[in-house]
Amino acid sequence: MLCLEGKISLQSFLGTSIIFFTICMFNYYYHLTNLLLNVFIVSFFALNLYFILRFFYNKYAFAIAIRAALLGLLFSLGMYLKLVAPSNVQIFGGYMSVMALFHYSEFLAIAIVQPKQVSTDSFVINHSPQYTIAAVTSWMEFFIESYFFPGFKEIHWLSNIGLCVCILGDVLRKTAIMTAGSNFNHLVQCEKSSDHVLVTHGVYGWFRHPSYVGWFYWSIGTQLILINPICIPGYAIASWMFFKGRIYIEEIMLLNFFGQQYCDYQQQVGTGIPFIEGYKI
């Protein structure tokens, strides 16, 4: 059964998505495409959303509800932009929806497998300053190139490949979280809990770190969606370096926890990310 936090987030995300997308489609049907009008509608909707949620929820529940609702707003707004935006901006709408769905589903997955650990941090929106800088950099590249080279952002078949990469990466990551269950944690654990077991079945039989593999390819896929020629290799290098360090540290802990059992697992299954071996004795 879904915990209270999960229910609050699901109601907020779905409710906001459905209501706002309905408003967007009303605008689309009646050709209400004036930019200032649409900015006003989005602002008015977001402001009312804030006060409605603030009225119904206490401080803790509101912190979860407003994040889920804003991600729902971002998801439906991205879908709308994919329909009505100029051809060279449409792919940014797809990117917005992918980002929103990834971060919301991250929270929901943790709410399912680790209800006692779930918090606003489970959205991983504020993952790190580097994550925020990377995102802003990709937006800047997209809009600069979209302005000076609009035709370059109209290669929709390439953007759709990126969309497929993101979907597959996200599905792999969430499958890994669900397979690991209570053994999964967003943070590298330094102490072994009494119920912590080594998971080697399912997607863990394919890769030692399937959640990292999924996130690695998802991050590159977001830049393929945007057709960002600078950020595509930039994200690949930055993500590779991050996961190389993360896997190295995590495997030291896992070897401490499981000893020879993890050594045997290392011999049988690779990390899943090219040229990353992890920590081996």
C-alpha positions as CSV (number, residue, x, y, z in Angstrom):
1,M,0.0,0.0,0.0
2,L,1.3,3.5,-0.9
3,C,2.3,5.6,2.1
4,L,0.7,8.9,2.9
5,E,3.5,11.0,1.2
6,G,3.1,8.9,-1.9
7,K,-0.7,9.4,-2.0
8,I,-0.3,13.2,-1.5
9,S,2.3,13.4,-4.3
10,L,0.3,11.3,-6.7
11,Q,-2.9,13.3,-6.2
12,S,-1.0,16.6,-6.6
13,F,1.0,15.5,-9.7
14,L,-2.0,13.8,-11.6
15,G,-4.5,16.4,-10.5
16,T,-2.4,19.3,-11.7
17,S,-1.4,17.6,-14.9
18,I,-4.9,16.7,-15.9
19,I,-6.5,20.1,-15.0
20,F,-3.7,22.2,-16.5
21,F,-3.5,20.1,-19.7
22,T,-7.3,20.4,-20.1
23,I,-6.9,24.2,-19.9
24,C,-4.1,24.1,-22.4
25,M,-6.1,22.0,-24.9
26,F,-9.0,24.5,-24.5
27,N,-6.6,27.3,-25.5
28,Y,-5.3,25.1,-28.4
29,Y,-8.9,24.3,-29.6
30,Y,-10.0,28.0,-29.6
31,H,-6.6,29.2,-31.0
32,L,-5.8,31.3,-27.9
33,T,-2.1,31.3,-28.7
34,N,-1.2,34.9,-27.6
35,L,2.1,34.7,-25.7
36,L,1.2,37.2,-23.0
37,L,-2.2,35.5,-22.5
38,N,-0.6,32.1,-22.0
39,V,2.0,33.5,-19.6
40,F,-0.8,35.1,-17.6
41,I,-2.8,31.8,-17.6
42,V,0.3,29.8,-16.4
43,S,1.1,32.4,-13.7
44,F,-2.5,32.6,-12.5
45,F,-2.9,28.8,-12.4
46,A,0.4,28.4,-10.5
47,L,-0.5,31.1,-8.0
48,N,-3.9,29.6,-7.2
49,L,-2.3,26.2,-7.0
50,Y,0.0,27.4,-4.3
51,F,-2.7,28.9,-2.1
52,I,-5.1,25.9,-2.6
53,L,-2.4,23.4,-1.5
54,R,-1.3,25.7,1.3
55,F,-4.9,25.7,2.6
56,F,-5.4,22.0,2.5
57,Y,-2.1,20.7,3.8
58,N,0.2,21.2,6.8
59,K,3.7,22.4,6.3
60,Y,5.3,19.0,5.8
61,A,2.6,17.7,3.4
62,F,2.5,21.0,1.6
63,A,6.3,20.8,0.9
64,I,5.6,17.5,-0.9
65,A,2.4,18.5,-2.6
66,I,3.7,21.7,-4.1
67,R,6.8,20.0,-5.6
68,A,4.7,17.2,-7.1
69,A,2.1,19.8,-8.4
70,L,4.7,22.0,-10.0
71,L,6.3,18.9,-11.7
72,G,2.8,18.0,-12.9
73,L,2.4,21.6,-14.2
74,L,5.8,21.3,-16.0
75,F,4.9,18.0,-17.5
76,S,1.6,19.2,-19.0
77,L,3.1,22.5,-20.1
78,G,5.9,20.5,-21.9
79,M,3.2,18.5,-23.7
80,Y,1.4,21.7,-24.7
81,L,4.6,23.3,-26.0
82,K,5.2,20.1,-28.1
83,L,1.9,20.9,-29.8
84,V,1.8,24.6,-30.3
85,A,5.4,26.0,-30.0
86,P,7.4,27.1,-33.1
87,S,9.0,24.1,-34.8
88,N,12.5,25.0,-33.4
89,V,11.2,25.1,-29.8
90,Q,8.9,22.1,-29.8
91,I,11.6,19.7,-28.7
92,F,12.1,21.8,-25.5
93,G,8.6,20.9,-24.6
94,G,9.4,17.2,-24.8
95,Y,12.5,17.8,-22.7
96,M,10.4,19.6,-20.0
97,S,8.0,16.6,-19.8
98,V,10.9,14.1,-19.6
99,M,12.5,16.1,-16.8
100,A,9.3,16.4,-14.8
101,L,8.4,12.8,-15.1
102,F,11.8,11.6,-14.1
103,H,12.0,13.7,-10.9
104,Y,8.4,12.9,-9.9
105,S,8.7,9.1,-10.6
106,E,11.9,9.2,-8.5
107,F,9.9,10.4,-5.5
108,L,7.1,7.9,-6.1
109,A,9.5,4.9,-6.4
110,I,11.1,5.8,-3.1
111,A,7.7,6.2,-1.5
112,I,6.9,2.7,-2.6
113,V,10.1,0.9,-1.6
114,Q,11.4,3.0,1.2
115,P,8.3,4.8,2.8
116,K,10.2,5.5,6.0
117,Q,13.0,7.2,4.1
118,V,10.9,9.3,1.7
119,S,11.3,13.1,2.0
120,T,11.3,16.1,-0.3
121,D,14.9,15.2,-1.1
122,S,13.6,12.1,-2.8
123,F,12.5,14.3,-5.8
124,V,16.3,14.8,-6.4
125,I,15.5,18.2,-7.8
126,N,18.2,19.8,-5.8
127,H,20.6,16.9,-6.4
128,S,23.7,19.1,-6.3
129,P,25.0,22.5,-7.4
130,Q,26.7,20.8,-10.3
131,Y,23.4,19.2,-11.5
132,T,21.7,22.6,-11.4
133,I,24.6,24.3,-13.3
134,A,24.6,21.6,-15.9
135,A,20.8,22.0,-16.5
136,V,21.0,25.8,-16.8
137,T,24.0,25.4,-19.2
138,S,22.0,23.1,-21.4
139,W,19.0,25.5,-21.5
140,M,21.4,28.4,-22.4
141,E,22.9,26.3,-25.2
142,F,19.5,25.3,-26.5
143,F,18.0,28.8,-26.7
144,I,21.2,30.4,-28.1
145,E,21.4,27.8,-30.9
146,S,17.6,27.9,-31.4
147,Y,17.9,31.7,-32.0
148,F,20.9,31.7,-34.3
149,F,20.4,28.2,-36.0
150,P,16.7,27.5,-35.8
151,G,16.8,24.8,-38.5
152,F,19.3,22.8,-36.4
153,K,16.6,22.4,-33.7
154,E,14.1,21.0,-36.2
155,I,15.8,17.6,-36.7
156,H,12.9,15.9,-34.9
157,W,14.0,12.4,-35.7
158,L,17.2,12.9,-33.8
159,S,15.4,14.5,-30.9
160,N,13.0,11.5,-30.9
161,I,16.0,9.1,-30.6
162,G,17.0,11.1,-27.5
163,L,13.5,10.7,-26.2
164,C,13.7,6.9,-26.6
165,V,17.0,6.9,-24.8
166,C,15.5,8.8,-21.9
167,I,12.5,6.5,-21.6
168,L,14.6,3.4,-21.7
169,G,17.1,4.9,-19.2
170,D,14.4,6.0,-16.8
171,V,12.6,2.6,-17.1
172,L,15.8,0.8,-16.3
173,R,16.5,3.0,-13.3
174,K,13.0,2.7,-11.8
175,T,13.1,-1.1,-12.5
176,A,16.3,-1.2,-10.5
177,I,14.8,0.7,-7.6
178,M,11.8,-1.6,-7.5
179,T,13.9,-4.7,-7.8
180,A,16.2,-3.6,-4.9
181,G,13.2,-2.6,-2.8
182,S,14.2,-1.7,0.8
183,N,17.9,-2.3,-0.1
184,F,17.9,0.8,-2.4
185,N,19.0,4.2,-1.1
186,H,19.8,7.5,-2.7
187,L,22.8,7.9,-0.5
188,V,25.8,5.5,-0.3
189,Q,25.4,3.6,3.0
190,C,28.4,3.5,5.4
191,E,26.8,1.0,7.8
192,K,25.1,-2.3,6.9
193,S,21.5,-2.5,8.2
194,S,20.3,-5.8,9.6
195,D,17.9,-6.4,6.7
196,H,20.4,-5.3,3.9
197,V,20.9,-8.1,1.4
198,L,22.9,-8.3,-1.8
199,V,20.5,-8.1,-4.8
200,T,21.8,-10.0,-7.9
201,H,18.6,-11.0,-9.7
202,G,16.5,-9.2,-12.3
203,V,18.3,-6.2,-13.8
204,Y,21.0,-6.7,-11.3
205,G,21.9,-9.8,-13.2
206,W,22.6,-7.6,-16.2
207,F,24.6,-4.8,-14.5
208,R,26.0,-4.4,-11.0
209,H,24.6,-0.8,-10.9
210,P,21.5,-0.7,-13.1
211,S,20.1,2.4,-11.5
212,Y,23.3,4.3,-12.3
213,V,23.3,2.9,-15.9
214,G,19.8,4.1,-16.4
215,W,20.6,7.6,-15.0
216,F,23.8,7.8,-17.1
217,Y,22.0,7.2,-20.4
218,W,19.0,9.2,-19.3
219,S,21.2,12.3,-18.8
220,I,22.8,11.9,-22.2
221,G,19.4,11.4,-23.7
222,T,18.1,14.7,-22.4
223,Q,20.8,16.5,-24.5
224,L,20.0,14.4,-27.5
225,I,16.4,15.6,-27.1
226,L,17.6,19.2,-27.2
227,I,20.1,18.5,-30.0
228,N,22.8,20.2,-28.0
229,P,26.1,19.4,-29.7
230,I,28.2,20.9,-26.9
231,C,26.3,19.5,-24.0
232,I,25.9,16.0,-25.4
233,P,29.7,15.1,-25.0
234,G,29.8,17.4,-22.0
235,Y,27.1,15.5,-20.2
236,A,28.6,12.2,-21.2
237,I,32.0,13.1,-19.7
238,A,30.6,14.7,-16.6
239,S,28.2,11.8,-15.9
240,W,30.9,9.3,-16.5
241,M,33.2,11.0,-14.0
242,F,30.5,11.3,-11.4
243,F,29.5,7.7,-11.6
244,K,33.1,6.4,-11.7
245,G,33.7,8.1,-8.4
246,R,30.3,7.1,-7.0
247,I,30.7,3.4,-8.0
248,Y,34.2,3.2,-6.6
249,I,33.1,4.4,-3.2
250,E,30.0,2.4,-3.1
251,E,31.8,-0.8,-4.0
252,I,34.2,-0.3,-1.1
253,M,31.2,-0.3,1.2
254,L,29.6,-3.3,-0.5
255,L,32.9,-5.3,-0.2
256,N,32.9,-4.5,3.5
257,F,29.3,-5.5,3.8
258,F,29.3,-8.8,1.8
259,G,33.0,-9.8,1.4
260,Q,33.6,-12.8,-0.9
261,Q,29.9,-12.8,-2.0
262,Y,30.4,-9.4,-3.6
263,C,33.8,-10.4,-5.1
264,D,32.1,-13.3,-6.8
265,Y,29.4,-11.0,-8.1
266,Q,32.0,-8.6,-9.5
267,Q,33.5,-11.5,-11.5
268,Q,30.2,-12.4,-13.0
269,V,28.5,-9.0,-13.8
270,G,30.0,-5.8,-15.1
271,T,29.1,-2.3,-13.8
272,G,27.1,-1.5,-17.0
273,I,28.9,1.8,-17.7
274,P,31.7,1.7,-20.3
275,F,35.3,1.7,-19.0
276,I,34.2,1.8,-15.3
277,E,35.5,-1.3,-13.4
278,G,34.6,-0.2,-9.9
279,Y,36.7,-1.1,-6.9
280,K,38.3,-4.5,-6.9
281,I,40.5,-6.2,-4.4
